[in-house]
Amino acid sequence: MKKVIATPDAPKAVGPYSQAIEVNGTLYISGQIPVNPADGTVPETIEAQSRQALKNVGAILAAAGLSYSDVVKTTVLLDDIADFSAMNAVYAEFFTGDKPARACFQVAALPMGVKVEIEAIAVR
């Protein structure tokens, strides 16, 4: 059974995709950029952007009745791999127990000129 997950506590999808889809107890969260859903602003620093992107992931997890501890895999996209350590320090604040599997890539560019995008997969 497929279920669309949507919450006003994370940025609205800006294209033909959903914030998240749950199928058979697995939640697939679309890449979250660091847009504050309340006012549309984007913080300046990689630390603040990482924190906002992860808060957006958390809002979607909560809307599905899940938490960060249910995340089994993430993918982090950075516009500059030199930001890896700074992003990683913030990431560690959110994933404090068993850490999910993760991939991290530098990409040429991200939507809205942001520095980071994070997607996640969680299971019940």
N, C-alpha and C positions, 0 to 999 in steps of 0.2 A: 504494500500500500504506500503510495507516494503522498506526502503532505508538504505544502508550501508553508514555510515559516517566515513571518514578516512582523517587524516591530517598529514603532515610531522612535524607539530609543537607539536606533542605529540609522545611518544614512540610507535614504531610499535608493533603490536600484536606479541607475541613470541610463540603463539600456534594457535590452530584452533578456533579462535574467532575474532570478529571485535572490533575496538576501541569503536564503538557505532552503534546502530541500531535505526532508527526512524520508528515508526508505528503510523499512524493516529494522527500525531501531538505530540506524546510522544516519547522522546529521552531516550534511555537506554544506559548509559555510563558504559562500563566495568571498573572494578577496576583499578585505576591508581596508579602505584608505583612511587616513586620519582626519576625517571631516567630522566636526562636532554636529550631531544631528539637531541640536537645539537652535543653532544660529548659522550653520554652514561655514564656520570659520575653520581654518587649518592652522595649527600651531607652527612655529618657526623651526625649532630644533629637532634633531633626530630623536632625542629622548622623549620630548613631548609628543612628537608624531607617533612614535612607537606606542607610547602609553595610550593615546587616543584610538589608534587602530585596534589595540588589544581590548580596550573598553568596548568598542563597537562589536568585536567578536563576543565579548562577555554578555552584552545585551541580547544578542541573537541566541546564545546558549541559554540564557535565562528564559527567553520567550519560548524555547523548546522544552523547558523544565530540566535543563542540564547545567553543568558548571565546568570550569576550567579543568577540574580533575577527570572529567569524562573525555577530554580531548586526547586522541591517539596519534594524530599526525597534523603537522602544520607545514606550510610553505611560506617563506618570507622572501619578498622581492625588495631589493634595495637599489636605489639609483646610483649608489656609490658603496662598494664593498668596504671601503675605509670606515664606514659607519657601523660595521659589524659589531665591534666591541661595545659601543654605546647602546645599540639596539639590544644586544644580548643581555646587558645589565638590567634593562627595563623588562625584557622578556622573562628573566628569572624571578622578577617580583610577582608575576602572574601564574607561573607554573612552578609551584613550590614542592609538590609531592613527587610522585613518579612523573618524569618528564616525557612528553610525547616525542615520537620520532619527528624529525624535521629535515627539511631541505632549505637552503638559503642561496639565492642567486643574485648577482648584479645584473640589472637590465638596462637597456639604453634610455628608457624613459618610463614614467608612470603617469596615470591620469592626473590632471590638474597640477602637474609639476611637483607632486608630493615626493617625499624621500623614501617611503616605505608602504608596502601593501602586504597584508597577512591573511591567508586563508587557512581554514581548519576543518578537520574531520573529527567528529565525536561519536561515541557509541553509548548506548544505555547499558 
